[in-house]
């Protein structure tokens, strides 16, 4: 890592920032600006037994016991394509988190991970807020809005807001923002005082974004039919929005 960065992006998981902000990151790197992607929930699985839900996801991803390490390798390749540095924090993905008292999994289904944060997880907000304060010097911190309501996205946003009073940018999470099952408007997640910025993407940045997303081989079947569907979907969403959209919090709300 460098001692300072133009932009630091917080990615709840190993793919969120590439999916949502890959084009703008490539453009910054082309201009010689240093970018760091911090994956918040990139830690290894704890020693508890797998739940049926974990096994179901691993089967879909076609990954075995070293699933997290393999996903970090995918992310490393994606960051290289985009021209960004990467940092992995040690908190496990929500599917691997267990209650400290009962030793039971906290999240056991899609409904759980896109629902309410479990009480046992609220300590993470303060823990992550402290870690965010220790990040290298940066001009901008870009964090997820929480589109789709994934618990790890909620925790990441809350932690960022707790750590920094002003000057943060917020990105809409793709592909949740393009999913007809996810009904959302900016009014739900963005106060009126915030400003919207749309970053136009060049053909080179779009191609780099598509290639970076394709690096996450384990995750493609979750969102896309195949590589061609990935490319078409990313291009269509970018065209409909004029590029990638981020919101700027100009004052305390």
C-alpha positions as YAML, in Angstrom:
chain: A
units: angstrom
residues:
- id: 1
  name: UNK
  ca: [0.00, 0.00, 0.00]
- id: 2
  name: UNK
  ca: [0.94, 3.61, -0.51]
- id: 3
  name: UNK
  ca: [1.02, 6.28, 2.17]
- id: 4
  name: UNK
  ca: [-1.74, 8.30, 0.47]
- id: 5
  name: UNK
  ca: [-4.45, 7.81, -2.13]
- id: 6
  name: UNK
  ca: [-6.67, 9.93, -4.31]
- id: 7
  name: UNK
  ca: [-9.60, 7.56, -3.67]
- id: 8
  name: UNK
  ca: [-10.31, 4.74, -1.26]
- id: 9
  name: UNK
  ca: [-13.31, 2.52, -2.00]
- id: 10
  name: UNK
  ca: [-14.94, 0.34, 0.64]
- id: 11
  name: UNK
  ca: [-16.17, -2.95, -0.79]
- id: 12
  name: UNK
  ca: [-18.27, -5.08, 1.57]
- id: 13
  name: UNK
  ca: [-17.38, -8.22, -0.41]
- id: 14
  name: UNK
  ca: [-14.84, -9.43, -2.93]
- id: 15
  name: UNK
  ca: [-16.52, -8.02, -6.05]
- id: 16
  name: UNK
  ca: [-18.82, -5.16, -5.00]
- id: 17
  name: UNK
  ca: [-16.58, -2.25, -5.99]
- id: 18
  name: UNK
  ca: [-15.52, -3.77, -9.31]
- id: 19
  name: UNK
  ca: [-19.18, -4.38, -10.17]
- id: 20
  name: UNK
  ca: [-20.28, -0.89, -9.17]
- id: 21
  name: UNK
  ca: [-17.29, 1.41, -9.72]
- id: 22
  name: UNK
  ca: [-14.86, -0.42, -11.97]
- id: 23
  name: UNK
  ca: [-15.10, 2.08, -14.82]
- id: 24
  name: UNK
  ca: [-14.32, 5.16, -12.75]
- id: 25
  name: UNK
  ca: [-11.45, 3.40, -11.00]
- id: 26
  name: UNK
  ca: [-9.88, 2.53, -14.35]
- id: 27
  name: UNK
  ca: [-10.23, 6.15, -15.48]
- id: 28
  name: UNK
  ca: [-8.52, 7.42, -12.32]
- id: 29
  name: UNK
  ca: [-5.69, 4.95, -12.73]
- id: 30
  name: UNK
  ca: [-5.24, 6.08, -16.35]
- id: 31
  name: UNK
  ca: [-4.78, 9.62, -15.03]
- id: 32
  name: UNK
  ca: [-2.10, 8.45, -12.63]
- id: 33
  name: UNK
  ca: [-4.27, 8.74, -9.52]
- id: 34
  name: UNK
  ca: [-3.70, 6.18, -6.80]
- id: 35
  name: UNK
  ca: [-6.75, 4.11, -5.86]
- id: 36
  name: UNK
  ca: [-7.17, 1.62, -3.02]
- id: 37
  name: UNK
  ca: [-9.99, -0.92, -2.78]
- id: 38
  name: UNK
  ca: [-10.58, -2.13, 0.78]
- id: 39
  name: UNK
  ca: [-12.63, -5.31, 1.03]
- id: 40
  name: UNK
  ca: [-14.24, -5.24, 4.45]
- id: 41
  name: UNK
  ca: [-15.59, -8.79, 4.76]
- id: 42
  name: UNK
  ca: [-12.66, -10.71, 3.25]
- id: 43
  name: UNK
  ca: [-11.61, -12.78, 6.26]
- id: 44
  name: UNK
  ca: [-11.12, -16.53, 6.35]
- id: 45
  name: UNK
  ca: [-13.90, -18.81, 7.51]
- id: 46
  name: UNK
  ca: [-13.92, -19.56, 11.23]
- id: 47
  name: UNK
  ca: [-13.68, -23.11, 12.51]
- id: 48
  name: UNK
  ca: [-17.40, -23.75, 12.98]
- id: 49
  name: UNK
  ca: [-19.18, -26.37, 10.91]
- id: 50
  name: UNK
  ca: [-20.75, -25.27, 7.66]
- id: 51
  name: UNK
  ca: [-24.45, -24.58, 7.49]
- id: 52
  name: UNK
  ca: [-26.58, -25.98, 4.68]
- id: 53
  name: UNK
  ca: [-26.74, -22.45, 3.28]
- id: 54
  name: UNK
  ca: [-22.94, -22.18, 3.09]
- id: 55
  name: UNK
  ca: [-22.73, -25.51, 1.29]
- id: 56
  name: UNK
  ca: [-25.48, -24.43, -1.11]
- id: 57
  name: UNK
  ca: [-23.56, -21.27, -1.99]
- id: 58
  name: UNK
  ca: [-20.24, -23.10, -2.36]
- id: 59
  name: UNK
  ca: [-21.89, -25.57, -4.69]
- id: 60
  name: UNK
  ca: [-23.24, -22.71, -6.80]
- id: 61
  name: UNK
  ca: [-19.84, -21.02, -6.83]
- id: 62
  name: UNK
  ca: [-18.10, -24.33, -7.56]
- id: 63
  name: UNK
  ca: [-15.66, -23.68, -4.73]
- id: 64
  name: UNK
  ca: [-14.44, -26.02, -2.01]
- id: 65
  name: UNK
  ca: [-13.06, -25.50, 1.50]
- id: 66
  name: UNK
  ca: [-10.62, -22.76, 0.44]
- id: 67
  name: UNK
  ca: [-13.46, -20.69, -1.05]
- id: 68
  name: UNK
  ca: [-12.42, -17.40, 0.55]
- id: 69
  name: UNK
  ca: [-8.79, -17.69, -0.53]
- id: 70
  name: UNK
  ca: [-9.90, -18.46, -4.08]
- id: 71
  name: UNK
  ca: [-12.22, -15.46, -4.06]
- id: 72
  name: UNK
  ca: [-9.36, -13.23, -2.87]
- id: 73
  name: UNK
  ca: [-7.31, -14.50, -5.81]
- id: 74
  name: UNK
  ca: [-10.16, -13.52, -8.14]
- id: 75
  name: UNK
  ca: [-10.25, -10.07, -6.59]
- id: 76
  name: UNK
  ca: [-6.50, -9.61, -6.91]
- id: 77
  name: UNK
  ca: [-6.80, -10.23, -10.66]
- id: 78
  name: UNK
  ca: [-9.70, -7.76, -10.94]
- id: 79
  name: UNK
  ca: [-7.82, -5.04, -9.06]
- id: 80
  name: UNK
  ca: [-4.82, -5.54, -11.36]
- id: 81
  name: UNK
  ca: [-7.04, -5.04, -14.42]
- id: 82
  name: UNK
  ca: [-8.48, -1.83, -12.95]
- id: 83
  name: UNK
  ca: [-5.10, -0.50, -11.82]
- id: 84
  name: UNK
  ca: [-6.01, -0.35, -8.12]
- id: 85
  name: UNK
  ca: [-4.24, -1.47, -4.95]
- id: 86
  name: UNK
  ca: [-6.13, -3.82, -2.66]
- id: 87
  name: UNK
  ca: [-6.44, -4.40, 1.09]
- id: 88
  name: UNK
  ca: [-8.30, -7.27, 2.74]
- id: 89
  name: UNK
  ca: [-9.72, -6.96, 6.23]
- id: 90
  name: UNK
  ca: [-10.25, -10.01, 8.42]
- id: 91
  name: UNK
  ca: [-13.98, -9.97, 9.16]
- id: 92
  name: UNK
  ca: [-15.68, -12.98, 7.50]
- id: 93
  name: UNK
  ca: [-18.58, -12.65, 5.09]
- id: 94
  name: UNK
  ca: [-21.92, -12.73, 6.92]
- id: 95
  name: UNK
  ca: [-22.60, -16.30, 5.80]
- id: 96
  name: UNK
  ca: [-19.57, -17.40, 7.85]
- id: 97
  name: UNK
  ca: [-20.41, -15.48, 11.01]
- id: 98
  name: UNK
  ca: [-21.72, -17.33, 14.07]
- id: 99
  name: UNK
  ca: [-23.32, -16.26, 17.34]
- id: 100
  name: UNK
  ca: [-20.63, -16.12, 20.01]
- id: 101
  name: UNK
  ca: [-22.90, -17.63, 22.67]
- id: 102
  name: UNK
  ca: [-24.91, -20.25, 20.81]
- id: 103
  name: UNK
  ca: [-22.36, -21.06, 18.09]
- id: 104
  name: UNK
  ca: [-25.25, -20.98, 15.61]
- id: 105
  name: UNK
  ca: [-24.96, -19.33, 12.16]
- id: 106
  name: UNK
  ca: [-26.33, -15.78, 12.12]
- id: 107
  name: UNK
  ca: [-27.59, -15.89, 8.53]
- id: 108
  name: UNK
  ca: [-29.13, -19.00, 7.00]
- id: 109
  name: UNK
  ca: [-30.84, -17.89, 3.80]
- id: 110
  name: UNK
  ca: [-31.08, -15.23, 1.10]
- id: 111
  name: UNK
  ca: [-33.90, -13.69, 3.13]
- id: 112
  name: UNK
  ca: [-31.57, -13.42, 6.13]
- id: 113
  name: UNK
  ca: [-28.66, -11.76, 4.33]
- id: 114
  name: UNK
  ca: [-30.95, -9.20, 2.68]
- id: 115
  name: UNK
  ca: [-32.81, -8.52, 5.91]
- id: 116
  name: UNK
  ca: [-32.10, -7.17, 9.37]
- id: 117
  name: UNK
  ca: [-28.65, -7.05, 10.93]
- id: 118
  name: UNK
  ca: [-28.47, -9.61, 13.73]
- id: 119
  name: UNK
  ca: [-27.89, -8.11, 17.21]
- id: 120
  name: UNK
  ca: [-24.64, -10.09, 17.52]
- id: 121
  name: UNK
  ca: [-23.27, -8.16, 14.54]
- id: 122
  name: UNK
  ca: [-23.79, -4.60, 15.74]
- id: 123
  name: UNK
  ca: [-20.38, -4.47, 17.40]
- id: 124
  name: UNK
  ca: [-18.88, -4.60, 13.89]
- id: 125
  name: UNK
  ca: [-20.04, -1.05, 13.20]
- id: 126
  name: UNK
  ca: [-17.80, 0.41, 15.92]
- id: 127
  name: UNK
  ca: [-14.95, -1.98, 15.10]
- id: 128
  name: UNK
  ca: [-14.99, -1.02, 11.43]
- id: 129
  name: UNK
  ca: [-15.40, 2.68, 12.17]
- id: 130
  name: UNK
  ca: [-12.13, 2.55, 14.10]
- id: 131
  name: UNK
  ca: [-10.39, 0.70, 11.26]
- id: 132
  name: UNK
  ca: [-11.63, 3.23, 8.70]
- id: 133
  name: UNK
  ca: [-10.09, 6.03, 10.76]
- id: 134
  name: UNK
  ca: [-6.71, 4.29, 10.40]
- id: 135
  name: UNK
  ca: [-6.78, 4.12, 6.59]
- id: 136
  name: UNK
  ca: [-4.02, 5.88, 4.63]
- id: 137
  name: UNK
  ca: [-4.46, 9.58, 3.87]
- id: 138
  name: UNK
  ca: [-6.97, 10.04, 1.06]
- id: 139
  name: UNK
  ca: [-8.88, 12.73, -0.81]
- id: 140
  name: UNK
  ca: [-12.11, 10.77, -1.08]
- id: 141
  name: UNK
  ca: [-13.74, 7.84, 0.67]
- id: 142
  name: UNK
  ca: [-16.37, 6.09, -1.47]
- id: 143
  name: UNK
  ca: [-18.76, 3.72, 0.31]
- id: 144
  name: UNK
  ca: [-21.87, 1.68, -0.56]
- id: 145
  name: UNK
  ca: [-25.33, 3.21, -0.31]
- id: 146
  name: UNK
  ca: [-26.93, -0.07, 0.72]
- id: 147
  name: UNK
  ca: [-29.04, -0.72, -2.38]
- id: 148
  name: UNK
  ca: [-30.48, -4.22, -2.01]
- id: 149
  name: UNK
  ca: [-30.28, -4.07, 1.80]
- id: 150
  name: UNK
  ca: [-27.54, -6.70, 2.18]
- id: 151
  name: UNK
  ca: [-26.54, -6.79, 5.85]
- id: 152
  name: UNK
  ca: [-22.83, -6.41, 5.09]
- id: 153
  name: UNK
  ca: [-23.53, -3.36, 2.93]
- id: 154
  name: UNK
  ca: [-25.63, -1.85, 5.71]
- id: 155
  name: UNK
  ca: [-22.85, -2.45, 8.26]
- id: 156
  name: UNK
  ca: [-20.20, -0.97, 5.96]
- id: 157
  name: UNK
  ca: [-22.20, 2.20, 5.32]
- id: 158
  name: UNK
  ca: [-23.07, 2.70, 8.98]
- id: 159
  name: UNK
  ca: [-19.45, 2.20, 10.01]
- id: 160
  name: UNK
  ca: [-18.22, 4.70, 7.41]
- id: 161
  name: UNK
  ca: [-20.76, 7.29, 8.49]
- id: 162
  name: UNK
  ca: [-19.76, 6.78, 12.11]
- id: 163
  name: UNK
  ca: [-16.09, 7.26, 11.27]
- id: 164
  name: UNK
  ca: [-16.22, 10.37, 9.09]
- id: 165
  name: UNK
  ca: [-18.32, 13.53, 9.48]
- id: 166
  name: UNK
  ca: [-18.16, 14.87, 5.93]
- id: 167
  name: UNK
  ca: [-16.54, 14.37, 2.56]
- id: 168
  name: UNK
  ca: [-17.76, 10.87, 1.74]
- id: 169
  name: UNK
  ca: [-19.12, 9.68, -1.57]
- id: 170
  name: UNK
  ca: [-21.65, 6.87, -1.92]
- id: 171
  name: UNK
  ca: [-22.01, 4.47, -4.83]
- id: 172
  name: UNK
  ca: [-25.10, 2.56, -5.92]
- id: 173
  name: UNK
  ca: [-24.48, -1.17, -5.85]
- id: 174
  name: UNK
  ca: [-24.68, -2.93, -9.20]
- id: 175
  name: UNK
  ca: [-26.33, -5.27, -10.08]
- id: 176
  name: UNK
  ca: [-28.81, -4.75, -7.22]
- id: 177
  name: UNK
  ca: [-29.59, -1.29, -8.59]
- id: 178
  name: UNK
  ca: [-30.57, -2.92, -11.91]
- id: 179
  name: UNK
  ca: [-32.57, -5.81, -10.43]
- id: 180
  name: UNK
  ca: [-36.35, -5.50, -10.95]
- id: 181
  name: UNK
  ca: [-36.83, -7.36, -7.67]
- id: 182
  name: UNK
  ca: [-35.07, -4.51, -5.84]
- id: 183
  name: UNK
  ca: [-37.47, -1.58, -5.78]
- id: 184
  name: UNK
  ca: [-35.50, 1.49, -4.76]
- id: 185
  name: UNK
  ca: [-35.19, 5.17, -5.44]
- id: 186
  name: UNK
  ca: [-32.47, 7.58, -4.42]
- id: 187
  name: UNK
  ca: [-34.96, 9.20, -2.03]
- id: 188
  name: UNK
  ca: [-34.90, 6.07, 0.12]
- id: 189
  name: UNK
  ca: [-31.16, 6.17, 0.76]
- id: 190
  name: UNK
  ca: [-29.99, 9.68, -0.13]
- id: 191
  name: UNK
  ca: [-30.99, 12.86, 1.75]
- id: 192
  name: UNK
  ca: [-32.03, 15.87, -0.35]
- id: 193
  name: UNK
  ca: [-28.88, 17.81, 0.55]
- id: 194
  name: UNK
  ca: [-26.58, 15.29, -1.17]
- id: 195
  name: UNK
  ca: [-25.32, 15.97, -4.69]
- id: 196
  name: UNK
  ca: [-25.37, 13.45, -7.54]
- id: 197
  name: UNK
  ca: [-22.39, 13.06, -9.83]
- id: 198
  name: UNK
  ca: [-22.47, 10.88, -12.94]
- id: 199
  name: UNK
  ca: [-19.12, 9.73, -14.30]
- id: 200
  name: UNK
  ca: [-19.19, 9.03, -18.07]
- id: 201
  name: UNK
  ca: [-17.31, 5.89, -19.06]
- id: 202
  name: UNK
  ca: [-15.07, 5.53, -22.08]
- id: 203
  name: UNK
  ca: [-15.05, 2.37, -24.17]
- id: 204
  name: UNK
  ca: [-11.72, 1.40, -22.63]
- id: 205
  name: UNK
  ca: [-13.06, 1.84, -19.09]
- id: 206
  name: UNK
  ca: [-16.18, -0.17, -19.89]
- id: 207
  name: UNK
  ca: [-14.08, -2.97, -21.34]
- id: 208
  name: UNK
  ca: [-11.80, -2.95, -18.31]
- id: 209
  name: UNK
  ca: [-14.81, -3.05, -15.98]
- id: 210
  name: UNK
  ca: [-16.29, -6.02, -17.84]
- id: 211
  name: UNK
  ca: [-12.95, -7.87, -17.78]
- id: 212
  name: UNK
  ca: [-12.53, -7.16, -14.07]
- id: 213
  name: UNK
  ca: [-16.02, -8.47, -13.25]
- id: 214
  name: UNK
  ca: [-15.33, -11.55, -15.37]
- id: 215
  name: UNK
  ca: [-12.36, -12.29, -13.09]
- id: 216
  name: UNK
  ca: [-14.85, -13.30, -10.40]
- id: 217
  name: UNK
  ca: [-15.58, -16.63, -12.03]
- id: 218
  name: UNK
  ca: [-17.20, -18.05, -8.91]
- id: 219
  name: UNK
  ca: [-19.78, -15.26, -8.77]
- id: 220
  name: UNK
  ca: [-20.84, -14.91, -12.39]
- id: 221
  name: UNK
  ca: [-23.62, -17.49, -12.27]
- id: 222
  name: UNK
  ca: [-25.26, -15.57, -9.41]
- id: 223
  name: UNK
  ca: [-25.88, -12.49, -11.56]
- id: 224
  name: UNK
  ca: [-25.37, -13.40, -15.24]
- id: 225
  name: UNK
  ca: [-26.09, -16.22, -17.68]
- id: 226
  name: UNK
  ca: [-22.62, -16.08, -19.25]
- id: 227
  name: UNK
  ca: [-19.82, -13.69, -20.27]
- id: 228
  name: UNK
  ca: [-21.89, -12.24, -23.12]
- id: 229
  name: UNK
  ca: [-24.79, -11.53, -20.78]
- id: 230
  name: UNK
  ca: [-22.36, -9.86, -18.36]
- id: 231
  name: UNK
  ca: [-21.03, -7.53, -21.05]
- id: 232
  name: UNK
  ca: [-24.48, -6.67, -22.40]
- id: 233
  name: UNK
  ca: [-25.90, -6.03, -18.92]
- id: 234
  name: UNK
  ca: [-23.03, -3.77, -17.82]
- id: 235
  name: UNK
  ca: [-23.15, -1.76, -21.04]
- id: 236
  name: UNK
  ca: [-26.93, -1.38, -20.91]
- id: 237
  name: UNK
  ca: [-26.94, -0.23, -17.29]
- id: 238
  name: UNK
  ca: [-24.12, 2.24, -17.93]
- id: 239
  name: UNK
  ca: [-25.90, 3.63, -20.99]
- id: 240
  name: UNK
  ca: [-29.19, 4.04, -19.12]
- id: 241
  name: UNK
  ca: [-27.47, 6.07, -16.38]
- id: 242
  name: UNK
  ca: [-24.90, 7.92, -18.49]
- id: 243
  name: UNK
  ca: [-22.09, 6.12, -16.68]
- id: 244
  name: UNK
  ca: [-21.53, 5.35, -12.99]
- id: 245
  name: UNK
  ca: [-23.38, 7.37, -10.36]
- id: 246
  name: UNK
  ca: [-22.10, 8.48, -6.97]
- id: 247
  name: UNK
  ca: [-23.60, 10.81, -4.39]
- id: 248
  name: UNK
  ca: [-21.67, 13.33, -2.32]
- id: 249
  name: UNK
  ca: [-22.60, 14.20, 1.24]
- id: 250
  name: UNK
  ca: [-21.93, 17.91, 1.48]
- id: 251
  name: UNK
  ca: [-22.88, 18.36, 5.13]
- id: 252
  name: UNK
  ca: [-24.07, 16.55, 8.21]
- id: 253
  name: UNK
  ca: [-27.64, 15.33, 7.85]
...
